[in-house]
């Protein structure tokens, strides 16, 4: 029959001991419940014209051990081959729809070859295709571009992930609950991984992630490795983007290395990695989070940040509020420190700026209250943002190497530093600093009168000499004006003496 519809949920052949069925060449569609529960059926010969196999068509045909689906086929109905004795199955390229549990609860089904290039994916676990069938392996055809959602969902016999070169996307929950998988390699060509693709894989310890630009869902609860106990994450050298919620709540991860080519990261990539202690950050110029709401290492406790020797920019919010971080060193390559870069790293013990630094963003070292020693401002630095050094109360001097002050934010240092710490500037430049935004508010300012690299009694004598005798040399007069008041008098002498005495 070329077109036939049954009015029952039972096969009309249910009482017949059928062993073989031959589908005629004119048949396009097999009805629902066609051979349901015909336990004697062992052979089905499909025609090359068949397009649809109806719901439950061969359900509970327990004698059926093998079939060859025709290339003409486009639709396999729900429960079509469930509870059969199939050992393997090959899904043709032209399949566009597979009903839920189409191959479910097949106790002998070990291998699936999937060739469909444009098949509608299951929308939830309830709609998966192989539920209850004990698969141990699969093959994806060379033309398949997407691993379907829920493809191997909770298939505990699957021990490895093999993806052909054609694959560019991995669907939601594709390997969720595959508890025998121990390692996964994500190739360069993968551009999309959907929610929970490798979630809850109880043995997954190692991931090699090489996808250059791969997107994932924004939601933290949909993290691609959520619930899998990853201990080692190797990020490839060509990777340019770290996806959203990349390693969200990976509690066994101890260290991570960000390679040089990474240009940006998504939201919450390492949040709640509670045992993450060491970050090796090598990204040369990586864009920071768009706001503090999307910080990269929130609710982690870093102890060590190692910057690669090619890093040029410290991203915004890089180690925001990492109060366990003590190690601090920046390579000479660093030119920019972003807003909130080291915000409230309370135990960081020194702030040594590289000689090439050009920009320090707002709140960059805010509340680094254990930092001590001098802060040396290189000549290359042209901008310090608002409150950049606020509450860095243990520092000794602010030592600027710039000969001519440039205007800064009105308050990069905070009142405590401006009122209690000494600003040391190059010989003859105190007047320039006194007139500049961000510098002029320092109560205690001095420059090296003699230009010999130290400020001592000889500088005091040089000031006294100018006070008593004056000078026609403008450079000498500027050098002696250590507080930038535009004149040289006893006050300048007192300033120099107070500095020497440490007042």
NORZINOR-V822673 format. One record per backbone hydrogen bond with DSSP energy under -1.0 kcal/mol. CO is the residue of the C=O (numbers start at 1). NH is the residue of the N-H. E is the energy in kcal/mol with one decimal. If there is no record, write none. Layout:
BEGIN
((CO;NH;E) (CO;NH;E))
END
This chain:
BEGIN
((11;14;-1.4) (13;16;-2.2) (16;18;-1.8) (19;42;-2.5) (19;43;-2.0) (21;45;-2.9) (24;27;-1.4) (28;51;-3.1) (28;52;-2.1) (30;54;-1.2) (31;34;-1.3) (35;38;-1.8) (37;39;-1.4) (38;41;-1.5) (43;21;-2.2) (45;23;-3.0) (51;74;-3.0) (51;75;-2.3) (52;30;-2.6) (53;77;-2.5) (54;57;-1.6) (55;33;-2.5) (57;35;-3.7) (58;61;-1.6) (59;37;-3.3) (60;62;-1.6) (61;64;-1.9) (64;85;-1.4) (65;87;-1.7) (70;73;-1.4) (74;96;-2.9) (74;97;-1.6) (75;53;-2.1) (76;99;-2.8) (77;80;-1.6) (78;56;-2.6) (80;58;-2.5) (82;60;-2.3) (87;110;-2.5) (87;111;-1.4) (89;113;-2.9) (91;115;-1.8) (92;95;-1.2) (93;117;-1.8) (96;120;-2.6) (97;76;-2.4) (99;102;-1.5) (100;79;-1.3) (101;104;-1.4) (102;81;-2.7) (104;83;-1.9) (106;109;-1.7) (110;136;-2.9) (110;137;-1.9) (111;89;-1.2) (112;139;-2.6) (113;91;-3.5) (114;141;-3.1) (124;127;-1.7) (125;128;-1.4) (128;101;-3.0) (129;103;-2.3) (130;133;-2.3) (131;105;-2.2) (133;135;-2.0) (137;112;-1.0) (139;114;-3.4) (141;144;-1.3) (145;168;-2.9) (145;169;-1.8) (147;171;-2.7) (148;151;-1.5) (152;155;-2.1) (154;156;-1.2) (155;158;-1.6) (164;167;-1.6) (168;191;-3.0) (168;192;-1.4) (169;147;-2.5) (170;194;-2.9) (171;174;-1.5) (172;150;-2.1) (174;152;-3.1) (175;178;-1.8) (176;154;-3.7) (177;179;-1.7) (178;181;-1.4) (182;205;-2.3) (182;206;-1.8) (184;208;-2.9) (186;210;-2.6) (187;190;-1.3) (188;212;-1.5) (191;215;-2.3) (192;170;-2.2) (194;197;-1.4) (195;173;-2.4) (196;199;-1.5) (197;175;-2.7) (199;177;-2.6) (200;202;-1.0) (201;204;-1.8) (205;231;-2.6) (205;232;-2.5) (206;184;-1.8) (207;234;-3.0) (208;186;-3.2) (209;236;-3.2) (212;240;-2.4) (212;241;-1.4) (215;193;-2.5) (219;222;-1.1) (220;223;-1.5) (222;196;-1.3) (223;226;-1.5) (224;198;-2.8) (225;228;-2.4) (226;200;-2.4) (228;230;-2.2) (232;207;-2.3) (234;209;-3.0) (236;239;-1.2) (240;263;-2.9) (240;264;-1.4) (242;266;-3.0) (243;246;-1.2) (245;248;-1.0) (247;250;-1.6) (249;251;-1.3) (254;277;-2.9) (254;278;-1.8) (256;280;-2.8) (258;282;-2.5) (259;262;-1.2) (260;284;-1.9) (263;287;-3.4) (264;242;-1.8) (267;245;-3.6) (269;247;-3.4) (270;273;-1.3) (271;249;-2.7) (272;274;-1.7) (273;276;-1.9) (277;303;-2.7) (277;304;-2.2) (278;256;-1.8) (279;306;-2.9) (280;258;-3.0) (281;308;-2.7) (284;312;-2.5) (284;313;-1.6) (291;294;-1.7) (292;295;-1.0) (296;270;-1.6) (297;300;-1.2) (298;272;-2.5) (303;326;-1.2) (303;327;-1.1) (304;279;-2.4) (306;281;-2.8) (308;311;-1.4) (312;335;-3.1) (312;336;-1.9) (314;338;-2.7) (315;318;-1.5) (317;320;-1.1) (319;322;-1.6) (321;323;-1.5) (322;325;-1.4) (331;334;-1.6) (335;358;-3.3) (335;359;-1.7) (336;314;-3.1) (337;361;-2.8) (338;341;-1.8) (339;317;-2.0) (340;343;-1.2) (341;319;-2.5) (342;345;-1.6) (343;321;-3.5) (344;346;-1.9) (345;348;-1.8) (349;372;-2.1) (354;357;-1.5) (358;382;-2.3) (358;383;-1.0) (359;337;-2.2) (360;385;-2.7) (361;364;-1.5) (362;340;-2.5) (364;342;-2.5) (365;368;-1.6) (366;344;-3.9) (367;369;-1.8) (368;371;-1.4) (373;396;-3.6) (375;399;-3.1) (377;401;-3.1) (378;381;-1.3) (383;360;-2.3) (384;409;-1.5) (385;388;-1.6) (386;363;-2.2) (387;390;-1.2) (388;365;-2.6) (389;392;-1.6) (390;367;-3.3) (391;393;-1.5) (392;395;-1.3) (397;375;-2.7) (398;424;-3.1) (399;377;-3.4) (411;387;-2.6) (412;389;-2.8) (414;418;-2.3) (415;419;-2.3) (416;420;-1.7) (417;421;-2.4) (418;443;-2.9) (422;398;-2.7) (423;446;-2.4) (424;400;-2.7) (425;448;-1.0) (426;429;-2.0) (429;433;-2.1) (430;434;-2.5) (431;435;-1.2) (433;436;-1.1) (436;439;-1.3) (436;440;-2.8) (437;408;-2.2) (439;442;-2.0) (444;423;-2.5) (446;425;-2.3) (456;459;-1.2) (456;460;-1.4) (457;461;-2.6) (458;462;-1.9) (459;463;-2.0) (460;464;-2.6) (461;465;-2.4) (462;466;-1.6) (463;467;-2.7) (464;468;-2.6) (465;469;-2.5) (466;470;-2.3) (473;477;-2.1) (474;478;-2.4) (475;479;-2.1) (476;480;-2.0) (477;481;-1.1) (480;482;-2.0) (481;484;-1.1) (489;493;-1.2) (490;494;-2.6) (491;495;-2.3) (492;496;-2.1) (493;497;-2.2) (494;498;-2.9) (495;499;-2.2) (496;500;-2.1) (497;501;-2.3) (498;503;-2.8))
END
